[in-house]
Amino acid sequence: MRLHSDSFEAGQPIPATFAAGTPEGFGGNRNPHLAWDDVPDGTRSFALLCIDPDAPTDPSLAGKAGVEIPVDHPRGSFMHWTVVDLPGDLRSIAEGSASDGVTKGGKRTPPGPAGARQGLNDYTGWFAGDADLAGDWFGYDGPYPPPNGLRTHRYFFRLFALDVDTLDVPERFTASDVLRAMHGHVLAEATLWGSYALHPKAVKV
């Protein structure tokens, strides 16, 4: 199975229109175009995750005045998009069809492909203590790496072909719920990644 995008080239920078954050603040936050082919026989649905594996493990450093987060700072995963029950005959998601702009407090009922369900992304926890931004952040919310981080972040779109029509996940589900529910049902996986950074001196690793 192959996954590609008309919105950015594989392994190259993701344009700011698809990011939640820019040097000036919130960005365009449009979901990128995604398309796939060479789907295995027996595919009944797809699941989609967007993961940043380069998030700092000490969130208190993000945006802290006078501090730069070093390249070798310990990293963890940050989930930007979690989708299940994408129909088995679907082959693309149009740019901007699932997100177009930042909704403070998160999108309650994000748009997207008919029949699909979208889970919580990790901005839910990130903004939990912010009175203006706290809420359930469902659907796609794009890159917003720390502006004081010296590492260029990578964003992996992972598409899974599944042998079931629907996944057994809670109504308010996360990527962890999806990964557990998919166990034993994955027929194939395709991955596409791009990069994004806000620090002018950020480097790739």
C-alpha positions in Angstrom: 0.0 0.0 0.0 1.3 3.5 -0.9 0.4 6.8 0.7 1.1 10.2 -0.9 0.1 13.9 -0.7 -0.3 16.8 -3.1 0.2 19.1 -0.1 3.8 18.3 0.7 6.6 16.1 -0.6 7.7 13.0 1.4 10.4 13.9 3.8 10.2 17.6 3.1 8.9 20.6 5.0 5.2 20.9 5.6 3.8 24.3 4.4 2.6 26.6 7.2 -1.0 26.5 5.9 -1.2 22.9 7.3 0.3 23.9 10.7 -1.6 24.9 13.9 1.2 27.3 14.7 3.4 29.9 13.0 6.0 32.4 14.3 3.1 34.9 14.5 0.7 32.6 16.4 -2.1 30.2 15.3 -1.8 29.1 11.6 -4.0 27.9 8.8 -4.4 24.5 10.4 -5.8 22.9 7.2 -5.5 19.1 7.0 -3.3 18.1 4.1 -4.4 16.1 1.1 -3.8 12.4 1.4 -4.3 9.6 -1.2 -3.5 6.0 -1.3 -3.5 3.0 -3.6 -2.3 -0.7 -3.8 -4.8 -1.5 -1.1 -4.7 -5.2 -0.1 -7.6 -7.6 -0.8 -10.0 -8.0 2.1 -9.7 -4.4 3.3 -12.9 -3.3 5.0 -11.8 -0.1 6.6 -8.8 2.2 7.3 -7.4 3.9 10.4 -5.3 7.0 10.2 -2.8 8.4 12.8 -0.6 11.5 12.6 2.2 11.4 15.1 5.0 13.7 16.0 7.7 11.6 17.7 9.9 14.7 18.5 7.8 16.4 21.2 9.8 17.5 24.2 9.1 15.4 27.3 9.3 18.4 29.6 6.5 20.6 28.4 7.4 23.4 30.8 10.3 24.3 28.5 8.1 25.0 25.5 8.1 28.8 24.8 10.1 29.5 28.0 11.9 32.8 27.8 15.6 32.6 27.6 15.7 28.9 27.1 16.4 26.8 24.0 15.3 23.2 24.0 18.4 21.3 22.9 18.4 18.8 20.0 19.3 15.9 22.4 16.5 16.7 24.9 14.5 13.5 25.5 11.5 13.1 23.2 8.1 11.6 23.2 5.1 11.2 20.9 2.4 13.8 20.3 -0.8 12.8 18.4 -2.2 15.2 15.9 -4.9 13.2 14.2 -6.7 9.9 15.0 -9.3 8.6 12.6 -11.1 5.2 12.5 -13.7 3.5 10.3 -12.6 5.2 7.1 -14.6 3.3 4.4 -12.8 0.5 2.7 -13.5 2.0 -0.8 -12.1 5.4 0.2 -8.9 6.4 -1.5 -8.3 10.0 -0.6 -9.0 12.8 1.9 -9.2 16.3 0.4 -7.1 19.2 1.6 -9.0 21.3 4.1 -12.0 18.9 4.3 -11.4 17.9 7.9 -9.9 21.1 9.3 -9.6 24.7 8.1 -8.4 27.0 10.9 -7.9 26.6 14.6 -11.0 26.2 16.8 -10.1 27.4 20.3 -11.1 24.7 22.8 -11.1 22.1 20.0 -13.5 21.0 17.3 -16.5 19.2 18.8 -17.7 17.5 15.7 -14.9 17.8 13.1 -15.8 17.3 9.4 -14.3 14.5 7.5 -15.1 11.4 5.3 -18.6 10.0 5.7 -18.8 7.2 8.2 -15.4 7.9 9.8 -15.0 8.7 13.5 -12.3 11.1 14.8 -10.7 10.8 18.2 -9.0 13.2 20.5 -5.6 14.6 19.7 -2.9 15.5 22.3 -3.8 19.2 22.3 -6.5 18.1 24.7 -3.9 17.5 27.4 -1.5 20.2 26.3 -4.1 23.0 26.7 -5.9 21.5 29.7 -4.6 24.2 32.1 -5.3 27.1 29.7 -8.7 28.8 30.4 -8.9 30.1 26.8 -7.9 26.9 25.0 -8.9 24.0 27.3 -11.4 21.5 25.9 -11.7 18.3 23.9 -9.6 18.7 20.8 -11.1 16.2 18.3 -9.9 15.6 14.7 -6.9 17.2 13.0 -4.9 20.0 14.6 -1.5 20.4 12.9 2.1 21.1 13.8 2.9 23.6 16.5 6.4 22.7 17.7 8.0 24.9 20.5 9.4 28.1 18.9 12.4 27.7 21.2 13.1 24.1 20.1 16.3 23.4 18.2 15.1 20.1 16.7 13.1 20.0 13.5 10.0 17.9 14.2 8.8 15.1 12.0 5.1 14.3 11.4 4.2 10.8 10.4 0.9 10.0 8.7 0.3 6.3 9.2 -2.5 4.6 7.3 -3.6 1.1 8.3 -5.7 -1.2 6.1 -8.0 -3.3 8.4 -10.0 -6.5 8.0 -13.0 -5.1 10.0 -15.6 -2.5 9.2 -15.4 -0.7 12.5 -13.1 -0.6 15.4 -14.1 -1.3 19.0 -13.1 2.0 20.6 -14.8 4.3 23.1 -16.9 7.2 22.0 -14.2 9.6 23.3 -11.2 7.7 22.0 -7.4 8.3 21.7 -4.6 6.9 19.5 -3.8 4.4 22.3 -7.3 3.0 22.1 -6.9 2.7 18.3 -3.6 0.9 18.5 -5.1 -1.6 21.0 -8.2 -2.2 18.9 -6.3 -2.7 15.7 -4.2 -5.6 17.1 -4.7 -8.6 14.9 -6.6 -6.7 12.2 -3.9 -4.9 10.2 -3.5 -6.1 6.6 -1.0 -3.4 5.6 0.4 0.0 6.6 1.6 2.9 4.6 3.5 5.9 6.0 4.2 9.4 4.8 6.1 12.1 6.7 7.0 15.7 6.5 8.8 18.1 8.8 8.1 21.5 10.5 9.9 23.8 12.8 9.5 27.3 14.2 13.0 28.0 15.5 15.0 29.6 12.6 18.0 27.5 13.6 16.2 24.2 14.1 18.1 21.2 12.7 17.0 17.8 11.4 18.1 14.7 13.2 
